[in-house]
Amino acid sequence: MRRAYCFDLDGTLTAEEILPRLARDIGLFEEIATLTRATMDGLLPFENSFRLRVRLLAEVPISKVRRIIGQVPLDPRLLAFIHANLDDCYVVTGNLDVWVDGLRERLKCRVFSSEADWDGDRVLGVRKIINKSVAIRELADEYDEIVAVGDGMNDSPLFEAADVCVAYGGIHDPVETLIKMADFVTYHPEGLLNILSTLRSA
């Protein structure tokens, strides 16, 4: 059986949330952190929150954002799993394509993301906010089964479309909605790797 493994990025593969890290480095931590937490908890729709966060960060040059995000640490154990299974691993993130290019280079796998309108070194706005289920539908014809790993409310479309769902509390607890939808729940990288390895060998 051929399986695809679709990972959320923030707090799943990264050791910290991307936008709060970015906001701290440019002096907007409280504003971005509040919006991010409200979104993760399902209190604010992802699309509304994301557009607000992009608006707050739009004046920061893309090159600076990319440099900061490129330094966000990735979990080395999960990164090793992805690198060992590049043909079957995918990242599905709501973050903007022009912002996560640095991480994309380190991940080496295909990344589905939101898309920016930009000119030179500036973001003009959001062209498209990804619906995470779209990635699953795009991959469905190539695989017998899709495995989804995530932690936040905006991962619920990913879970709804996947065949096997893993709610992962890498840096904070997964939201209750995902826990209820999940086939597996784990809070440690070793636990997640055990699940992935078991599925890989099944």
C-alpha positions as CSV (number, residue, x, y, z in Angstrom):
1,M,0.0,0.0,0.0
2,R,1.4,3.4,-1.0
3,R,0.8,6.1,1.6
4,A,1.4,9.9,1.5
5,Y,2.4,11.7,4.6
6,C,1.1,15.3,4.9
7,F,2.5,17.5,7.6
8,D,1.4,20.8,9.0
9,L,4.4,23.1,9.3
10,D,4.0,25.4,12.3
11,G,4.5,23.6,15.6
12,T,4.5,20.2,13.9
13,L,7.7,20.3,12.0
14,T,9.0,23.5,13.5
15,A,10.2,23.8,17.1
16,E,8.2,27.1,17.4
17,E,5.4,28.9,15.6
18,I,6.6,30.8,12.6
19,L,4.6,34.0,12.7
20,P,5.1,34.7,16.5
21,R,8.9,34.2,16.0
22,L,8.8,36.6,13.1
23,A,6.8,39.1,15.0
24,R,9.2,39.0,18.0
25,D,12.1,39.8,15.7
26,I,10.4,42.8,14.2
27,G,8.6,44.1,17.3
28,L,5.0,42.9,16.7
29,F,5.0,39.9,19.0
30,E,1.9,40.7,21.2
31,E,-0.3,41.5,18.2
32,I,0.7,38.5,16.1
33,A,0.7,36.1,19.1
34,T,-2.8,37.1,20.1
35,L,-4.1,36.5,16.5
36,T,-2.2,33.2,16.2
37,R,-3.5,31.8,19.5
38,A,-7.1,32.9,18.7
39,T,-6.8,31.1,15.4
40,M,-5.3,27.9,16.8
41,D,-8.1,27.8,19.4
42,G,-10.8,28.2,16.8
43,L,-11.9,31.6,18.1
44,L,-11.1,33.4,14.9
45,P,-11.4,32.0,11.4
46,F,-8.0,31.2,9.8
47,E,-8.7,33.3,6.7
48,N,-9.6,36.4,8.7
49,S,-6.7,36.0,11.1
50,F,-4.2,35.3,8.3
51,R,-5.2,38.4,6.3
52,L,-4.8,40.5,9.4
53,R,-1.4,39.0,10.2
54,V,-0.2,39.5,6.7
55,R,-1.4,43.2,6.8
56,L,0.6,43.7,10.0
57,L,3.7,42.2,8.4
58,A,3.3,43.6,4.8
59,E,5.7,46.5,5.3
60,V,8.6,44.2,6.2
61,P,10.8,43.3,3.2
62,I,10.2,39.7,1.9
63,S,14.0,39.1,2.1
64,K,14.0,39.9,5.8
65,V,11.0,37.8,6.5
66,R,12.5,34.9,4.5
67,R,15.8,35.2,6.4
68,I,14.1,35.1,9.8
69,I,11.8,32.2,8.9
70,G,14.7,30.3,7.3
71,Q,16.3,30.3,10.8
72,V,13.3,28.7,12.6
73,P,14.5,25.3,13.9
74,L,13.0,22.1,12.4
75,D,12.6,19.0,14.5
76,P,15.7,16.9,13.3
77,R,14.0,13.5,13.8
78,L,10.9,14.5,11.7
79,L,13.1,16.1,9.1
80,A,15.1,12.9,8.9
81,F,11.9,10.9,8.3
82,I,10.9,13.3,5.5
83,H,14.3,13.2,3.9
84,A,14.2,9.4,4.0
85,N,10.8,9.4,2.3
86,L,10.9,12.4,0.1
87,D,8.7,11.0,-2.7
88,D,5.9,10.4,-0.3
89,C,6.1,13.4,2.2
90,Y,4.4,16.7,1.8
91,V,4.1,19.9,3.8
92,V,0.8,21.7,3.9
93,T,1.0,25.2,5.4
94,G,-1.2,28.3,5.5
95,N,1.9,30.5,5.4
96,L,2.8,32.5,2.3
97,D,4.9,30.9,-0.4
98,V,7.4,33.9,-0.6
99,W,7.9,33.7,3.2
100,V,8.7,30.0,3.6
101,D,11.1,29.5,0.7
102,G,14.0,29.2,3.1
103,L,12.3,26.3,5.0
104,R,11.2,24.8,1.7
105,E,14.9,24.4,0.7
106,R,15.7,22.7,4.0
107,L,12.6,20.4,3.8
108,K,13.4,19.3,0.2
109,C,9.8,17.9,-0.2
110,R,6.9,19.5,-2.0
111,V,5.2,22.3,0.0
112,F,1.6,23.3,-0.5
113,S,1.1,26.9,0.8
114,S,-0.9,30.1,0.5
115,E,0.2,32.4,-2.3
116,A,1.2,36.1,-2.1
117,D,0.8,39.0,-4.5
118,W,4.1,40.7,-4.4
119,D,6.3,43.2,-6.1
120,G,10.0,43.3,-5.7
121,D,10.7,42.9,-2.0
122,R,7.2,43.7,-0.7
123,V,4.1,41.7,-0.2
124,L,1.1,43.5,-1.7
125,G,-1.5,41.1,-0.3
126,V,-2.8,37.5,-0.4
127,R,-3.6,36.0,-3.7
128,K,-4.9,32.7,-2.4
129,I,-5.3,31.2,1.1
130,I,-4.9,27.5,0.9
131,N,-7.7,25.1,1.9
132,K,-5.6,22.2,3.2
133,S,-8.1,19.7,1.9
134,V,-7.1,20.7,-1.6
135,A,-3.7,19.2,-1.2
136,I,-5.2,15.9,-0.2
137,R,-7.5,15.9,-3.2
138,E,-4.6,16.6,-5.5
139,L,-2.7,13.6,-4.1
140,A,-5.5,11.2,-3.7
141,D,-5.2,9.6,-7.2
142,E,-1.5,8.9,-6.6
143,Y,-1.9,7.1,-3.2
144,D,-3.9,4.3,-1.6
145,E,-4.0,6.2,1.7
146,I,-3.3,9.7,3.0
147,V,-1.9,10.3,6.5
148,A,-2.3,13.8,8.0
149,V,-0.4,15.2,10.9
150,G,-1.4,18.5,12.5
151,D,-2.2,20.4,15.7
152,G,-4.4,23.5,15.0
153,M,-7.9,24.3,14.0
154,N,-6.8,25.2,10.5
155,D,-5.7,21.6,10.1
156,S,-9.3,20.3,10.3
157,P,-9.8,20.4,6.5
158,L,-6.7,18.3,6.2
159,F,-8.0,15.8,8.7
160,E,-11.5,15.7,7.1
161,A,-9.9,14.7,3.7
162,A,-7.3,12.3,5.0
163,D,-7.6,8.6,5.6
164,V,-5.4,8.4,8.8
165,C,-5.1,11.4,11.1
166,V,-2.5,12.1,13.8
167,A,-3.1,14.9,16.3
168,Y,0.4,16.0,17.4
169,G,1.2,18.1,20.4
170,G,4.8,18.9,19.6
171,I,5.1,22.3,21.2
172,H,1.5,22.8,22.4
173,D,-1.5,20.6,22.9
174,P,-3.6,19.9,19.7
175,V,-7.0,21.5,19.7
176,E,-9.9,19.4,20.9
177,T,-11.5,19.3,17.5
178,L,-8.5,17.5,16.0
179,I,-8.2,15.1,19.0
180,K,-11.8,14.0,18.3
181,M,-11.1,13.5,14.6
182,A,-7.8,11.7,15.1
183,D,-6.9,8.1,14.8
184,F,-3.8,8.7,16.9
185,V,-2.8,11.3,19.4
186,T,0.7,11.8,20.5
187,Y,2.7,14.6,22.3
188,H,6.3,13.5,21.7
189,P,8.4,13.3,18.5
190,E,9.3,9.7,19.4
191,G,5.7,8.8,19.6
192,L,4.9,10.4,16.2
193,L,7.9,8.7,14.6
194,N,6.7,5.3,16.0
195,I,3.3,5.9,14.4
196,L,4.8,7.0,11.1
197,S,7.3,4.1,11.0
198,T,4.5,1.6,11.8
199,L,2.3,2.9,9.0
200,R,5.3,3.0,6.7
201,S,6.1,-0.7,7.2
202,A,2.4,-1.9,7.2
